[in-house]
């Protein structure tokens, strides 16, 4: 297949592009860097562009069989009004520009990233793809993001909305942020630690992409997360045990709110999300349990 990936230089984009290239696909990657030397392959083409703006980069969509939309500003920053606008626009405008540039009447596969933040505060409820949308900032962003992607159905595209849990991998994402503190014995739960934590190992996320691209029956929202979410407290204890370090340095909720502002509400949000659609379709997780996933990341 000919596949275009936005956000190709990011944590997921680099590894997904490498996987698809190894499998014989032709990949075009769009990123905000002027140049990139992270991905080197004869079947890879890099396009530098601001995807929130219309431009020549959209011409690359004419021959594609699939689009994987990973673009979006990181949510990890102080949520001023201007930064919230950047989070929103980087997702909505990019997706709108992609859909507008899709070829007419061609059954393109359009995989657009979303997040388990779609569900908002879930407390103890088990959340599946049919659960309702939340009402906080990230939930509203996710709802609008998905709505823009679903417009591609008007062009007969097969739209898949990949709702990511927290991605656990070796060279980026959450683990890059928390491992230094945990290695020093200064890690621990956030708030009371009882909030549910949806997660997925990078290897399973990549395999899930391969699975949905090749399964013509997959449409609409798909939760990309382990079938076994854990509480934040249990995640912290397990990571401490894997590292053979104490993990009792709790970060009080009040301090989190002072340090992180509105972002703290997202960090403390409880989301007991399960991948109901992937399970029904028979997808097999290599790392369904948190201890095995963390051992793989830490020890390899």
N, C-alpha and C positions, 0 to 999 in steps of 0.2 A: 504493500500500500504506500501511497504518498501521504505523509502525515505532517501537519504543521503544528508546532508547539509554541504557545506564548509563555513568557516567563521561563525560557529554556535554560537560563544561567542560574536559576534558583536551586534550592535544596532538592526538590523533587525533579525539576526539569532536567538537570544534568544526568541524573541516574536513569530517568525514564527514556531520554533520548539515546543513551548508551545501550540500553536493553533493546529498544526497537531497531537500532542500527545493527546490532549483533544478530537480530532475527531476520535481517535482510530487507527491512523497510527503507524507503527514502525519506529523510527527515529534513524539513526546513524549520529552523528555530528563530523566534523573534525575541529580542531582549533589549533592555535599555542601555546596556554597555556599548560604547562605540566599537570596541573590538572584544573578541573572546578567544582564548586559547585552551579552554577547558575541554572542548569536544573536538577531536580531530578524526575525521573519517571521510572517505571519498564520496559517500552518499549523504553527507551533511552540508547544508548551506545555512550560514548565519545572516540574519537581517537585523540591523540596528534600527530601532524605531521607538517612538513614543506611541504606544498602542491606544492611548486615550484620545489621540488625534487621528483624523482621517489622513491617508497618505499613500504613497506608492507601495508601501508594504502590503496593502490590502490586495494588490494584484497577485500575490503569492497564493491566494486562496483559490484561484480559478481552477488549477488542476488537481486539487487535493481530494483524497478519499476520506480523510478523517482530520478533525481538528481537536487538539487537547489544549484547553484554555486554563493556564495556571497563573496568569498575571494577576497581581494585586499587591498593594503596599502592605508591609508587615503591620499587624495589629499591635505589635509590641513597641509602644512609644507613648509619650504623654498625650492623652486624648484632649488636646485643645480643639476648638471648633474647626480651625484650619486643618489639623491633622485628621480629624474625623471626616472632613470633606475629601481629603486625599485618599483615605481608606475606601470611601464610598465611590468616588469618581474613577479610581484606578480599576475597580471591578465593573461598574456599570457601563462606563464609557467604552472600555475595551471590549466587553461582550457585545455591546450594541454595534460597534464598528465591525467586529467579526461577522455577526449575523448579516449585516447589510452587505458585506462583501462575498458571502457564500454564493456559489453558483445556483442558478434557478433550476428546479426540477432535476436535481441530482441527489441521490440518496447518500449524502455525506453523513458520516458519524460525527456528531458534535458532542464531545465530552467537556462539560463546563464545570469547573470546580465550584463547590459550595462548602459548607462546613456544618458540623453538628451544632454550631452556634445558632443555626436555624431554629432549634427547639426552645431556646431561651432557658429559663430556670425550670428544671424538671423535678427537683426534689427527689423523691423516691420512685417516681413513676418510671416504668420501662418504656423507652422511646423507640419506636420503629419508624419506617418511612411514611407511615400513614398518620403519625402523630401530628398535632397542630403546631403551627408556627408560634414562636414566642413574641414578646413585645418590647424587648430591650434593643439597644442599638445594633448589636451584631445580628440579632434575629431579623431586624428590619432590613439590614444590608443584604443578608442572605436571601430573604424573600424577593427583594427587588432584583438581585443578581440572577436568581433562578428564572424570574419572569422574563428578563431580557433574553436569556438563553432559550427559553421555550418558544420564543418567536421564530426560531429556526425551523420549527415544525411546519410553518407556512411555506417553507422552501423544500418540504418533504425530507428534511434531515431527520435522522434518528438521534434524538436528544437524550443524553445521559447526564444526570446531575450528581456528581460525586461529592457526597457530604463527608469531608475528612474529619476523623478524630485527630487527636494530637499524634503527630508522626514521630516515632522513635527510631533514630538511626545514628550512625557513627560519626558523621562529619557535619552536623548541622542541626537545626531545629531545637527542640526543647532540651535534648540531652547535652548539647554543646553549652547551654546556659546553666544547667544544674549540676553537671558532673564535677566542675572544679570545687564547688562548695561541699558536695558530698564526699569527695576524695579527702578533703581536709577535716572531715568529721563535723562540718558546720551545716549540714543539710537537715531538712525536716519538713513536716507537713505545713500547709498553708491554712491559716485560720484554725478551725477545729478539726480539719482533716476529714470530715465526714462526707464531703461533696464527692459525687461520683465522677469518674475520670475516664472518658472514652479515648482509646488509644489504638494505634496500629503500628506494627513493625514495618519498616520500609520495604523489606522483602515481600511482605504480604500486600502492601499497597501496589507495588509494581506488578505482582502476579494478578491482582484484582483488575488492574487496567488491561492486561493481556486478556483476561477472562471476559470482560464486558465488551471489548472491541471485537472479539471473535464470536460472541453470542448474539445472534440477531434478535433474540426475544427481549433483550434488556433495554428498557426505556425508563425515563423519568428518574426520580431520586433513588440513589443507592447509597446506603451508609457504608463508608469505607472505615471500618473500625473492628476491633477484636470482638468476638462473641462474649468475651468476659471482661466487661469494664470493672475497674477497681475503685475503691475509695482512695482519695489522695493520701490518707494516713497509711493505707496498706502499700501503696506505691512507694512511699518514702521508706517504710520499714524494709520492703523487699530490696530496694536499691542499696540501702545501707548494708543489708545482709550479704548481697552479692559482692559489694566492695569491701566487706569486713570492716565497716566503719560504723560508729554510732550515727543515729539519724533522729535526734530528738530536739533539734534546734527549731522549735515551732516559730513561725512568723505570725504574730497576732493579726486578726482581721483589721483592727483599727490602724496598726502600723502600715499594713498593706495599702489601705485607703489613703493614708497620708503620703506614702511614697509613690503610689501608682495612679492615684486619682480614680477616675471612672473605670479605667481598665481593671482595677481590682475586683469590680463586680463580676466581670467576665471570668477572672481567674478563680473566684470563689463559687461560681455557678455550678450547680449539681446537674449532671447530664448522664443518666443511666441509659446510654444509647446502645442498641444491638443491631447487627447487620442482618435483619430479617430476610431481605431480598436475596442477598448472597447465599444465605443458608438454604433458602428454598430452592435455589438454582444448583445447589450441590458444590459450591466453591469450598475448597479445602484450605484452611489456614495452616501455615507452617509454624506460626507462633501465636497460638491462641491464649496462652497463659503468660502473665506478666513476668514471672521469674525466669522462664526460659528465654523470653525476649530480651530481658536485661542482661542475662548471662551472655547471650550471643553478642550483644553490643559492647559490653565491657571487656570480655575476655578474648575477642577475636580482632 
